[in-house]
Amino acid sequence: MAIPTTRAKEKASILIDYNKCTVCGKCVEVCKDFSIEIREGKLVISDNPLFGCIGCGHCMAVCPTGAIEIKGREISSADIYPLPDSSAACGYEQLSALLERRRSIREFSEKGVSADVIEKILNAARTSPMGLPPSDVNVLVLGSREAVRGFGLDFCNYLNEMKWFVSRWFLALMRPLWGKANDEMFRGFIKPMFKFFIKESSRGVNMVTYDAPLAMYFYGSPYTDPADPIIAATVAMYAAESLGLGTCMIGSVHPLIQNGKKAKQFREKYKIKYTSREGLIVLFGYPTVKYKKGIKRTFASEIHL
């Protein structure tokens, strides 16, 4: 049995067309599960794989003659496509310019985001690297201003019913359990955020999702590598930037809808399929504010060994 995900519990099958195989060994070189080997001058399926074929497709993609086919774990030969020529890829200077021009945008024009642009963003995000195939990232697409606004105000109503979560007695109770850093975060950020979101929503103002014309919530499952939803959200963000959209990542919603009866009801309303360790909302729209300058950022530390 291979490593399980919500989409696949069994290992994939490796099929070898011996009429096409030249025993070049490239597939053996790239298979880090050791599922295939060359034995007595012939390519064969290994008797001692590490996990069993996880369906990464490396062997199928590297084979110069098309002698290998993978079936199972949501992959088949139909998923193979020729790589774009390297001349079509952006260079470092172009990529650097895109990264440097990005700023978090919360002021959006009335213009909606078309279905074809949404699909381009999703198509880019689907290419995201993952901890284990097939991807266990799930995406909730809120494709209109009305849907995005409704989600934001519903979240504020949910917070209003959960105010005890930032009450003085609860924070005092939890401090020895979750430590100094979490206590400081709750008192300095989460508690004021609760009050602000609830206050503004009572006036009909959505300060959670800013009435953006498009939002996507990337989240995982109990099986997902925690980094996968964050990577997919980041790829979607930069894809949108390349299409002329402004973007903003919203991290405040995900951790607060993971536990409890009310959180489950909220997830069910929006067809959010799973709880997950990590998740992220990205807002998209055409910006009304144009920035002329960027601000340099730094890491907390950089140690070179």
N, C-alpha and C positions, 0 to 999 in steps of 0.2 A: 504494500500500500504506500503510495506516494504521500508527500506532505499535503494535508487537506486544506481546502478553502471552502467558502460557501458554494462555489460554482463547480468544484471538482474534488472528489474524494479518492479517485483511483489514478494510477499512473497512466500516462499516454502510451500509445503503441508506436513503435518505430518500424517502418516498413522499408526494406532495401530492395531496389531493383538491380539485380546482378547483371542484367544486360547493359546497364548504364554505368555501373560502378567501375572506376579505374583503380580503386584501392590507393588513392592519393594520400589518405590519412588526415585530411583537413578536418573532417567531422570528429575524429577521435581527439584531435588536438583541442577543439573548442568545447567538447562535452565535459563539463566539470562534475557531472554525475557519474562519469565512467560507465555509461550505459552501453557504449559500443567500443569494440576493440578489433584489432587486426590479429587474427590467429591463423597460422600456417598459410599466410599470404592471402587471406580472405577476410572481408569485413563481416563481423558477426555481432549479435546482441550479447552483451556481457552477462555472465551468470552472477556477478557480484557488483551491481550498481550501488551507489551510495544511498539513494532514496528510491530510485525508480524514476523514469522520465517525467520531469515536471512540466514539459511542454514549452520550454523556452524558445525552441525553434532554431537555435544556433546551427545545429548540424544541417538542417534543411536549407538554411539561408546561405551557408558557406559552400555547400556542395556545388562544384562547377558544372556537373553534368545532370543535375536534377535526379540523382539516384535515390535520394532519401525522402520519405514522406512521414510526417508525424500526424497521428490521429488521436483525438481526445484532449481533454482539458481545454476545450474551447479553441482548439487550433487545428488547422488542416492545410493541405497544399493550396487551397483556394485563398489563403491569407498571405501568400508570398507575392511580393511586388518588387520590381526592379528599383534599386536605390537611385534617387536623383543624382545627377552628375555633381561632383564637388564644386564645379564652377557656378552652380545654381545656389549654393549655400552662401549665407552672409559671412563676411569676414569679421575679424575681431573688432575692427574699428566701427563697423556697422552695429555689431552687437553691443559694443560698449556705449555707443551713442543712444541706442534704445534704452539700455539700463539707466544711463545717466539722466535721460529726459523724463523718466517715470517719476511721478509724485502721486501721493494718495489724493484722489479727487472725491469730493463729497457734494459738489455743486454741479448738477446735471441739467442739460437743456431739455426741452419738451420732446425732442426727437426720440422716437423709439429705436430699438435695435432690431434690424430685420432678421427673418428666419435664416437667411443664408449666412449672415455674419455670425449668428449664434452657432450654426453648424460648423463654421470654420473654427471657432473657438473650441468647441467640443472635439473636433477632429484633431486639433493640435494637442489638446489635453490627453486624448487617448494614446498618444505616442509616449506618454510619460514612462520613465523607467519605474520598475516596481520591485519590491522585495521578493515576490514569488508569483509566477503566473499560474492561472489567469488572474488578471487584476480583480481585487476585491473592493475597489473604490466604487462608491455609489455617488450619483449626482442628482440633486434636486434643482431643477431649472424653474425659476420664477421669471417668466418671459414678458411681463408687462408691468407698468408702473403700479397698476391697481393690485396686482398679485404681490409685488414687493412691499408695497405700503401695508397691505393687509397682514402679511407675515410679520412686519415690524411692530405693528400695533397689537397684534395677537401676543407677540412675545412680551410686550409691556404689560398687558393684562395678566399674563402668566407670572411675571415678576411681582405684580401687585399682590397676587395670591401667595407669594413665597417670601414676603418681607421678613418673616421670622428668621430666614436664612442669614440675614445680616443684622439681626437684633443684637443688643448688647449682651444678653445672657447667653445666646448661642455662640457668639464669638469668644466669650470668656470660657465657655465649656470646651470649645474646640482647640483653643490655643495650645494646650499641652499635647494634644493629639497630632496636630498637623504642623506644629513648629513655628518658629519666629518668622521665616520668610512668608509663609502662607498667611499668617496673622497680619503682617504688615501689608500684604497685597489686598486682603479683604478689607482692612480698615481704611487703607489709603486709596483703593481703586474700586473694588467691587461694591462696597456700601455706598459711596457717592454716586456710582454709576446707576445702581438701583433707583436711588432717589431722583436722579436727573431724568432717567428714561421715563419713569412713572409720572413725574410732574409734567414733562413735556407732552406725553401722550394724552394726559387729561385735558390738554388744550388742543388736541388734534394734531400735534406736531410729532412727526416720526423721526427721531434722532438715532434710531437703530440702523435702519437701512436707507435713510435719507431720500425715500421716494425715487430711488434709481429706476431707470426703465428696464433693468435686467439684473438679476442676482443668481448666482449658482452656489449651492451648498455642497461641498465635497466632504464625504465622510466614508468611513470604512465599515468593518464588521468585527466580530470578536477574533477573526482569523487574520485580519489585515496587519501588515507591517505598519506601525504607527506613522512612518514617514510618508507612506504612499499618498494619502489624501492631500497632504501639504504640498508635495511635489506636483501633483496634478493641478492643484489650485494655482500654484506659481506659474506653471506652463501656460495655463489658461489666461492668467493675468498678462503675461508678456505677449501672448498671441493677440490679445485684445488691444494692447498698446500698439502693436504693429499694424493694426487695422484702424487706427485713429481714435480709439476709445480711451476714455479715462477710466481708471480702476481704483478700487480701495478694498483692502482685506479687512474683514470683520471677524475678530476672534472671540468676541464676548458672548456670542450666542451658544456656540457648541458645548462648552463645559457645563452650562447651566441647564441643558435639556437631556442630560444623560441618566439621571437617577430620580426615582420617586414616581408616585402615581400620576401627579400632575404633569411631569415631564413626559411620561408615556402617552398621556392623552394628547399633549401637544405634538409629539412625534407622529402619532396615529393620524391626527388631523391632516398633517402635511405628507403623509405616506413615506415618512422616514423609516426605513426598514430595520435599522439596527442601531444599537448603541455602539460607540467606538471610542478608543482611547484618544484619537485626534480627529479634528475636523475643522473646516474653515469655510467661511462665506466670502465670496468675491462679488463686489458690486461693479457694474459696468454701465457706461453711458457716455454721451458726448459732452465734454466739459464746457462750462460757461466761463471758467477762469483759466487764463493762460499764464503759465509761469515763465519767467525770463531767466531765472537763475536757479541753480541747483545748490545743494548743501552736502558737503563731504561727510561721509559716514565712516566709522571705524569699528573694528572688533574689540571685544573686551580684552583680548590678548591674542598675540601671535607668537608662537614659540617655534623656532626653526631648529631642528636637530640635524 
